[in-house]
Amino acid sequence: MRTKDRLEELIRDMPEDLKVEIYDFACFLLMKRYREDIREWSLFSLRQALQGLEQEEELYTEADLKVRWQ
């Protein structure tokens, strides 16, 4: 039996309030997966952007970061 059919059979006779909880939980699981996918893509993107920078010479020093007030 397919998962969809098993779920439909299980949910068919449940009270409406339990169906709402199941729906909310399914939405939670989808959002969790979506956030994990976005996080993985962001980390990959960052790694790609920074790749090779460890060999770059420093263009600025800490002294360049100081603000001078007159």
Secondary structure, 3 states (H helix, E strand, C coil): CCHHHHHHHHHHCCCHHHHHHHHHHHHHHHHHHHHHHHHHHHHHHHHHHHCCHHHCCCCCCHHHHCCCCC
